[in-house]
Amino acid sequence: MNNDLNINFELLANYNRWMNENIYHVATKLDPETLYQDLGAYFSSIGGTLNHIMVADIIWLKRFLSHPSEFSALTSVAKLPAPGSLNQILHRNLNQLTRARKNLDQTLIELCQELNHQDLNVSLTYQNTKGITFSKPFSALVQHLFNHQTHHRGQVTTLFSQCGLNPGVTDLLAIIPEQEQL
C-alpha cells in the first residue's frame, strides 16, 4: 500500500459524489409514484435501490467506526440509527433522501482525505448482517464500499433508461484529471 491508494480513494469519493448528484438530479424528473414503482429490480424500484445504497453505506461506515484510528470524519455516522435491513426505506421523500445522500457523500470525501498508509493496512474485524464475524483488510473494505455503490448505480441508470431518462456520462474517466505530457 502506498499514497497512490489514498489518492485513488479520494478520486472514488469525488466520483461517488459527482455520480450521486447526477443520479439524484435525473430522479427529480420522476413523480414519486414512478420513483417507487416496482420495476422488477433487486430492490424493486429506483427509490428502493437508492435507499439500499445509502443503507449499505451506513452499515459499512458504522463498521468503520471500530477502526483503531477513530476517524473524525465518521462522527456524524455514529449518531445515525443502524438500518434494520438491506431493503429498508430510509427516506421516501426524494428531497430528504437527497439531503441525506449529500451529507453521506461529504462524510466519505472527508474520510478518504483522512486516510493514511497505516490506516489502510489495518485488518478490520466486523460482523455482517447475519452476525457472522469477518476480519479483512481495511483498504479492500473501502474499495468494496465504492464498488457496491457503482454496481447499484448501474442498476439505477438501467431503470432510468427503461423510464425514458438519460443519466448522461457515468464513466469514472470523465472526472480523472488530465495530465501534462512530458
Summary of the structure (lengths in Angstrom):
residues: 182
radius of gyration: 16.8
end to end distance: 26.4
largest distance: 53.7
contacts: 520
relative contact order: 0.20
helix: 60%
strand: 7%
